[in-house]
């Protein structure tokens, strides 16, 4: 175990977080808020810890997947702990558990909140909540890869550990260039949304925070009614951008290269849009009778479908009041999620496609036992290793989901509340149904349940295994062995 590179990466993460905390300090200065001092204090602590951890560059900068996963999981935990401290210091969220829940929910782009009155927060804290979505959406380690050179081809292990999806590759030959390209696309799309929201007469602060939440597919609103109080134009803009940020970023890379056929030929993207259109049609028909007009029904259906499948979590209406069939569709979309290689959460459309094709292949083998057909996506055969990894992911997901539902159910809440609370956190969505619906929050859960849900949020964002690997005995045995070896040397 190369512990020195893990320490170095953790130091870089704290250093980057200290730089990012400058922005809420600036917001506090603009609005004349004393809460900005808390961010300045934590900024200083992060910077000092980062400098201490990176003062000595590792001699061996090569690391494997286990180091990449360990560094990634620890980075997100450390980042969340430090990001929660300003809320505690300001007294806006006095409980550390609640502050940590809110911060993990932000960084993992979940959007589940313990705050009954969001608007009571200072502007700098509102901005920080939304900004954590933007940071977590693409990933802080991807950002580090874009700006800080780490030697060797092992950089891909960091990207694989942090980036959502069954497989992560390079868009261009160098990982650093790939990371830069991803962030250029990410920043450009965020900026365009801010401009379009401003054109809809949305206040500047609201436009920035909403765009940060949309880009990261997080869903922290700065109003108690989320997006419901804004104009239909604003709601449509947010709807469109939620869908766009749920698309595999490879599609945008092909568009940049003007290879439009390749962009539209991505099977996962086609399935993603088909699921969205089908769901919108079904829900629009279902809720039309209770709306003032067809246009209003279409707008609310489009917004909520886009919000749930991309795991953003914004709301324009209390869909808790919809018919069971519409709510059932939304729950199914919670699990499907967005595309791999996007900022969205959930199981991912690509995995759903792979599993569906695996089932078809298995059925065909019963009918034609001697036939040998490989599963194909985008016209290319999928390696057995990818199919195996997808099946293992599904089994692990269901085991973790079941255990979490059981653990949270010990509180004695309703089955709908318990089931959708876990579904909303492990899939990084935010709102569920019943007590955790769009008009509710997670404050009523005990600290035990909150830590279970926090674990689910981190596991969901990191695709399960980078977090679960921390609980493997061999990781800690390797850690102890490497420390003992260093002491002997």
N, C-alpha and C positions, 0 to 999 in steps of 0.2 A: 504494500500500500504506500503510495507516494503522498504522505501526509503533508509534506512541505508545499506541494502545489495546491493542495486543498486549502491550506492556511493562506497561501498567497491569493487564491481566488476569492476567499471570504474577505480578505483585506481589500481587494479591488471592489467588491460589492459594497462594502461599507463606505469606501471612498466615493464611489459613484452616487450612493444614496445621500451622502452629505452634500454633494454638488446639487442634486435634484431638490433638496430641501431649501435651497436658496430661493426657489420660486414662491413657495408659500410665505417666506419672509418678505419678499417684494410685495406680494398681495397685501400682507399686513401693513406694510408701510403706506401703500396706496390708500387703504381704508382707515388708517390710523388706529390699528387694533393692537392692543398690548399682548395678545395671544401669540404674536409673531416671535416674541422673546423665547417662548418654549421651543419653537422650531430652531431658533438660533442655538439654544443650549444643546439640543439633540444633534444638530448639525456638527457642532464642535466635538461632541463625544464620538460621533461616527468617524469624523475626520482623524481624530487622534488614534482611535482603535485601528482604523484603516492604515495609517502611517506606520504604526507599530507592527502590524501583521505583514506589511509589504516592505519593511526596511531591508530585509535580506531576501534577495531573489533566489529561488530554488536553483540548485545546480542541475537537477534533473527536471526538465519541463515537459517530459513525455508522460502522458497519463492515459489509462485505458478506460473502458466504459464504466467499470465499477467506481473509479475515481471521479469520472464525470457525473455519474448519478449521485454519488455521495456529496460531492461539492455542490451540485444543483439543489438537492434537498436541504442541505444545511444552509445554503445561501438564502433560500426562500424563508426558512425559519428565522434566521438572524435578521433578515431584511424586515420581516413582519414585526418582530419584537421591537426593533429600533423605530420602525414607523408608527408603532402604537404609543410610544412614550410621550409625544407631544399632546395627545388627547388626554393622557393622565395628568401631565404637568399643568395643562391649562384648566383642568377640572371640568372640561366639557363632557368627558366620559371618565368619571372618577375611578370606576372599577377597571383594574388591569385586564381582567378576563374579558370584559365587554369591549374594551379598547382594542385588545388583541383580536377578538372576533371581527370587529369592524374593519381592522387593517388587513387581516388575512382575507376577508371577504373582498376587500378592495384590490389587493395585489393579485388574487386568483381570479379576478374579474367575475366574482359571483354576484355581488350586489345585495346579499342578504344583510339586513340591518337590525341592530338592537335599539335604534333611536326612535322614540315615539314622535318627536318633533324635530325634524331635520333642520328646519328654518331657524332654530334657536342657536345653531352653530355660527361661529365667526366666519367671515369670508375666507380667511386663510385656511381654516379647517375644512370648509366646504370644497375649496379648491384642492387641498391635499387628498381628500377622499376620492374625488374624480380623477386626480392625477395618478393615484395608485392604480387605477384601472388602465390608464394609458401605458404606464410602466410595465404592468404585468401582462398586458395584452400581447405584446411582441416578445417580452421577456427581457429581464435585466442582463442576463448572461449573453444573449444575442447582441445587446447593446455594447457590452464589454468587448465582445469579439469584433465589433465594428470599429472600435476606437483604440483598443489596446492589443498589441501584437503578442500572441502566445505561440511559441514555436512548435513546429511539427504538425503532422496531419492529424494529431489527436484532438484538435479543436472540434472536429465533427462530433466527438463524444459528448461535448457540452451542449451542442445544438440539438443532438438527438435526445438528450435527457430532458431538455426544457421545451422544445418545440412540439406542439400538439399534432398527433397524427400517427398512423401505423408505420410510416416510413418517412425519413427526412434525408434529403440529398442536397447536393450543391446546385444552385442555379447557374453559377459561373465557376471556373476552375478553383478559385481560392475561396476558403470559408469566410475570410475577412471581407472580401468583395461581395459575397452572398449576403452577409449580415448588413453591410452598408446599403445594398440594393433594397433589401426588405424594409429597412428603416426609411429610405427615401420614399418608397411607395406609401408606407404607413403615414409618414409626416405629410406628404402631399395630399392624401385623401382626407386626413384630419383637417388640414388647412382649407380645402375646398368646402367641406361641410360647415366650418365656421363662417366662411363667406356667405354661403347660401342661407344659413340661419340668420345672419345679420341682415340680409336682403328681405327676410320675412319679419323685420322689425323686432327681432328678439334682442334683449339687452346683451351687451358685449360679454359681461361676466357669465351670464346664463349660456350664451352661445359657446363659449370656450369650454365650460364645464360639461355641457351636454355633448359636445363633440368628443371630448376626452373619454366620456363614458360610453359613447357609441363606438368609437374606434377600438377600444379595448373590449367591446361587447360585455361591459360590466353592469351598467344600469343604476348606479347610485344617482338619484335625482337630487336636485338642490331645493325642490319644493315638496311639500308633504303629499301633494297629489301627483307626483312624478311629472309626466308630460301632459296630463289631462287639461291643465289650465292654459296651455298654449294654443295658438291658432291651428286650423286644419292644415295650412301650408307647412308649418313647422313640423307637425306630426307626419306629414307625407315625406318631408325631407329626411327626418330621422328614420322612418320606415325604410326608405331606399338605401340609406347608408348602413343601416343594420344588416340588410341583406348583402350589400357589397362587402362589408368587412367579414362576413361569414363565408365568402368565396375563397377557395384555395389561391394563395398569392402567386402560385405558378402561372395561373391564368393571366394575371396582370403583367407578369414578366413577358409572356408571349405577345401580349397586346403592345407593350413597349417596343418589342422587336418587329411589330407589324405582322406577326404571324397569327393572324386572326383565326385561321382554320384550326391551328393547334390549340388555341385558347378555347374555342367552342367545342373541340373534339374531346375534351376531358370528360370522361363518363361520369365521374363523381359530381362535377358541376352541373351537368345536365339533370342528373337524378335529384340534386339539391333543389334546383328551380322547379322541377316537376312536383316534388313533395310540397313545396311552398304554394304553388298554384292550386294544387288539389285541395290542400288544407284550407286555404283562403276561400275557395269556392264553397266547400262544405259548410264552413262556419258562417259565411255570409248568408247562405240560404237558411241556416238554422236560426240565426238571430235577427233576420230581416223583419219578422213580424213584431218584434219588440222595439225596433228603432223608428226614428222619425222618417227616414228615407233610405233608399237603397245605397246612396252615396255614403251616408253615415255608417251603415252596416258594413260596407266594403272597407271603409277607412279603419274602423275599429278591428275588424277581422284581419286585415292586412298587417296592421301594427302589431297586434298580439301574436299572430303567427310568426312574424319576422322576429319579434322580441324573444319568443320562447325557443324557436329552432336555432337561432344564433346565440342563445343563452345570454342575451343582453339583460333582460329583466325590467326594462321600462314598462310603464303601463299608461293607458289613456282611459281605461274603464275598469270597473271591478268585475273581472271575468269570473269571479267566484259566484256571481249571480246568474251566469249563463246556464243553459240546459246541460244535463249530464253528458250528452253526446259531444258537445263542443269542448267541455272540460276534458273529456276523455282524449280527444284529438290533441289538446295542448299537452297532456301528460305524456302521450306517445312521443310528441315532438321534443319533450324534455330529454328523453333518452337518445333520440336520434342525433340531435345536435347539428353542428355546422360541418363544413368541409375540413379535412385534414390540411394543415398548412395555413389555416386562417387564425384569427384571434378568438374564434368561438370555442365553446366547450362541448360537453356531451360525448357520446360514444364515437361519433363522427360518421358521416354518410359513407365514406369509403369502406369502413368496417362493415356497415350494414349491407353494402353491395357485395362485399366478399363473402359474408355469411350466407346471404341469399343465393349467390351462385354456387356456394359449397353444397347447400341443401339440394339445389337443382341437379348438381353433378351426382350427388348421392342417390337421388331418385332415379336418375338415368342409369346408374350402375345396377340397380335392381332390375330394370327393364332390359338393359343390354350389358350383361355381366362382362363381356369380353372387350367392350369399348374402352378406349383410353383417350380421355379428353382432359386437357388442362384448362383451369380457370383462367379466363382472360379479362383484362381491364384495359381499355383504350387500345384494343387489338393486340396487346402484348401478353404473353403467358405470365402468370404470377408464380413466383418461386414457392415451393412447398414450405419453406421457412416462414414466409409472410403469412400464409394460411394458418400454419401452426401457431404463430405468434398472435394472430387475431383470435383464434379459438381459445388460447390460454388467457388472453385479455378478457374475453367475455366471461369465462369461468371465474377468474379472479374478481372481476367487477361484480358479478352476482353474489359471490361469497362475501365480499366487503359490504355490499349494499345490504344484504340480509342481516349480517351481524350488526350493522349500524342501526337498522330499523328496530331490531330486537333491543339494542342498548337504549335507544331513545324511547322506546315503548314502555320502559320501566317507570317512566313518569306518569303513565296512565292517561295520556292525551288520546284524542280520537285517532282511529286508524288512518283517516284521511290526512290529518295534520302531521302525524308521525311519518307516514309513507312519503308524502310530498315534501316534507322538510328535508329528509335525507336525499330524495331525488333532486331537489332544488340546489342542494349544496354539493353533492358529489358530481353533479353535471354542471356546476358553476352557473346556475341560472339566477337565483335570488328568490323571487316569490314562488310560493307553492299554492296550496288551496286551504280552505277552512281558516284556522287561526293564523297561518303563515301566508295568507293570500295577499294580493296587491295592496290592500288597505291595512294589513296587519304587519307584525314584525316578529323577531325572534327573541325579544327581551324576556319573555315569560319562562323560557327554558332554564333548567338548573345549570350550574357551572359544569357538571359532569356531561350533560347533553351538549352543551356549547363546545366543549373540547372534542367530543366525538364528531360534531358537525364541522369544527375547524380542521380536524384531521381529514375528513371527507373532502373539504374544499381544496386542501393542499394535494391530496391524492388524486382528485379529479383533474386539477390543473396540470399536474406533473405526469399524467397518464399512468398512475398507480405505482409502477415499479421503482422509479427513482426514490420515492418516499418509503416504500415497503422494504427496500434494500437496507435501510438503516436498522431494521429489526433482524437482519440476518446475522447470526453469531459470528460467521467467518469474517465479516467486515470489521468487527471489534477485535477479533483475534489478530487480524492483519494489522490493525492500528496499534495494538499493544506490542506486537512483534517488531514493527517498524520503529517504535519508540525505544524499545529495549536495544535494538541494533544500533541506533544513534548514540545511546548512552555508552555502549561499549566502545564505539569508535571515538 
